[in-house]
Amino acid sequence: MDYGEWHPGDPIGFGNDIGAPEVPYMSYGPRKREDEIDEEALQKEREEQERKQTAEKIADEAWKLYKERSYGAALVFIDRALEYAPEESNMWNRKGAIFTELKIFETALENYNKAIELEDSEVYKNNKAETLIDWAYSLKDKREYEKALDKINESIDIFQNISYKTCESEAYNLKGLILEEMGEILPAFMAYKKAVEHVRDDDMYKGSYKRNRDHLLQYIEDEEFKCPECGNKLRITDNFCNICGAKFDEPLHKKDKSKTHYSEGVTVIEFDDED
């Protein structure tokens, strides 16, 4: 008796010589309809979206408070946002910014490091470098010069390894201020020189950096300032030789004529005994 060709869904063994196997292939088994919905997966997706939206809403409120300078309240909100989304790098970045304004610099850096760990962002690294500048200013005001110098050098190291940087010239200028207060005139001059070299033409502080650099010229020997490559006579303020194009990253002078000491905000110049 010929029952015709076998079709998916027919009983096993139902078929003919050419139409069907005795046992259906795997592909002939039951399949989920395309319009069938996995309710459990859909629910998890909804919960994930709600979690992120809640975290973003709270973080935005934290940032609003930050801009209003309500740093304590901003910290409460950003911590709550992180409870919902601890994997969001920008929330750790924002927490770092809040702690910077609170002048709790070490904790600020810890939060920037967490943000960078989650996302290798040059923006976060730049923000970390800016916080190190703020910390260096604070240490300088306390006359903790060695510590301040360590922080500003760390900041400069970060700037040298990123392309997005907002205040590299300020870092060099601050380094100059610290070194000058330490009585290191020539290194201070070279730091100011770097500040001028890295500042943007439209930066309002460019003139200030130049004045900081140039007021030290009177204390620095300038008798034998020549290009080591071609012998061209140069000014100490030059960053490169206009004849051969050689650049100078290190000072060409080995000593300065003075030591600068600060007392109660007054600068006193003490000259060494030299001929």
Secondary structure, DSSP 8 states (H G I E B T S, - for coil): -------TTS-TT-S-TTT--SS--GGGS----TT---HHHHHHHHHHHHHHHHHHHHHHHHHHHHHTT-HHHHHHHHHHHHHH-TT-HHHHHHHHHHHHHTT-HHHHHHHHHHHHHH---HHHHHHHHHHHHHHHHHHHHTT-HHHHHHHHHHHHHHHTT-S--S-HHHHHHHHHHHHHHTT-HHHHHHHHHHHHHHS-TT-TTHHHHHHHHHTTGGGB--SS-B-TTT--B--TT-SB-TTT--B-SS-S-S-BSEEEEEETTEEEEEE----
